Amino acid sequence: MTIWTLRATIGQERAIAKHINKKIETKKLEVYSLLIPESLRGYLFIEAKDIENVDKAVLGIPHLRSRVVGEVDISELESFLVPKPTIEGLHVNDIIEIISGPFKGSRAKINRIDVSREEVTVELLDSQIPIPIKLHSDFCKVIESAAGEHVEEELTMVESATSKEGAEKDKGKKEKEGEEEEEDIFSEFFKT
């Protein structure tokens, strides 16, 4: 038994798999499995006894582009076979959209993550009173990542520190802003 790779039109992978499955059943071909990885769009993996069975199974199927030359080792596909927990992509302070349940469509901010239960505690952004809500991580869709914001801030800090002119300008701006803030505080204090 060997695994081969098929190239397909993106978005048509499931339809192609249904066509292949019908051919396997009607012609009684020795094809053992089909894999459609969601993260690798436009590709299907087919396991069969030999290449002749693969060619018979895919002959004349629409939206199938080609068969990639060569065989695939099962160790290369292990990452597609083990499901990744949805909690991995979530971070504290991420802004999410709730995609299921009574709060569907609401935006929220993640306050706490419980990895063992795959739950997140969120606070609705639209609510006037902060109420913590526990959700399963499957119900969350990240809109703004807190991890990405920190990376951008670090990059801007590095860029401004590399040039002497940028550092001097930043220092001058900070001093002016500090003086303006002091004047504003005292002027408001003496008005009352």
N, C-alpha and C positions, 0 to 999 in steps of 0.2 A: 504494500500500500504506500502510495506516494501522494504528495500534495503539490498542486499546480496553482498558478495565479492567473486570474482572468481580469482583463480590463473592461470596464463598462462605462456607459454614460452615467454621469453623476446624478443621483436621485432615482435611478432605474434599477438599482441593485436587487431590491425585493421582488420586483416583477420578473427579472431575469431568473432569480432563484426559483420562483413558482413555475416558470416555463421548464427549467432544467428538471425540477422535481417531477413534472408530468411526463417528460421524456423518459426519465429513469424508471418510472412505474410502468409505462406502456411498453417500452422496449426491454425491460428487465436488465438494465445495465448494471455493471458492478461499480457503482459510485456509492461511497459510504457516507460522505458528509459534505456540507457546504457551510462556509463561514463568511458572514458579512459584517466586518468590523465597522462600527459607527464612526470611529475616529479616523479611519482610512477610507475616505469616500472615493468611489469610482473603482473599487477593487473587490473581487470575490476570491475566495480560496476554495478549491474543490479537491477532495480526497477520493482517489479511485485506485483500482487495481493496476491499470496501465494507461498510457496516453491515448490509446485507441478508444477506450471507454469515455474519456474526457471529450475527445473530438466528436464522437457520436452524440454525446449529451448536449453539446453546445452548437451543433450544426444548425444553421438557419434561425437562430434565436435573435429577435430584434434587440437593438441597443447594446449588443455585446460587441466590443471593438476588436479585441484580440486576446490571444493567450500569450502570456509572458514566457519567454524561453527559459527553461531550467526548472528545477524542482526546488521546493521550499522545505526547510527543515522545521520540524515541530517546535524546536526551541525558539525559533524566530517569531512564532505566533503565540507564545505563552502570555505575553503582555496583553493580548486581545482576549484571551480565554478567562483570565482572572478579573472579575469585576472590581473596579476601584470604588471605594466608598465616596459618597457625594460630599462628605464632610471635609475632604482634603482641600477643596478649593475655597473654603470659607475662612475668614479671618475676623477677629474682633474689630469693630468699627466699620465693617463693610456695610454699604447701603444695598439692600436687597429688595426684590419684589416678591411678594408672596403669591405663588402660582396655584395654590389649591386651598380648599377649606373655607371657613366663613369670612376670612380676611383677604380672600383672593383679590388681587389687583392692588392691594395696599403696599406702600413703601415702608420699609422699616430699617432700623440700624441694629446690628448685632452687638449685644452687650457681653454675652458669655457663650462659650462652646463646650458641650459635654461630649467628648470624643467617644467614650465607651457606649453611650446610649444613642449616638448620632443625632443629638438634639442641639438646638440653638435657642438661646433666650434673646428675644428681640424687643425693641421698643418702637411702636408705630410712630412714624414721623407726622402723620396727619392728625394725630390725637392731641388734644390740648393738655390732657393729664397723662404723664408717662406711666403706662401700665405694662409690666413685663409679661410677655407671652412666650410660652415654650412651643416650638415647632420642630417637626422632624426635618432633617437637612434636605430631604427630597422636595420639600415645599418651597425651597429658596432658590431664587435666580439672582445672581450677583449683577448689580447695575454699576456700582462704583466700588472698586477694590481699595481698601485701606492700605494694602501692601504696595500697590502701584503708586499711590500718592507719596509714600515715604521715599521711594526710589527717585521720583522726579525731584523732590525737595533736595535730596542729597546731590543729585546731578547739578542743580542750579548753584548749590553752595560750592561745589568743586570748581565749576566754570568761573564763578566770580572771584574765587580765591586765586586762580591761576594767573590772572592778569593784574599787574600792579595798579593800573589805572582804575580797573573795576573795583579793587579793594579800597583805593583812596576815595572814589566816588561814594561807595557804600558807607564809608566812615563819615564822610562829610554830610551825607543825607541823614544818617542816624543822629548826628549831633544837632542838626537843624530841627529835626522832628522832636528831639528831646527838649530843645529850647521852646519850641512852639507849644508842646504839651504843658510845660511848666507855666508858660504865660497864660494858657487857657484855664488851667486849674486855679491860678491865683486870681485871674480876672473874674471868674465865676464866683469865687469865694468872697471877694470884696463887693460884688454886686448885691448880695443879699444882706 
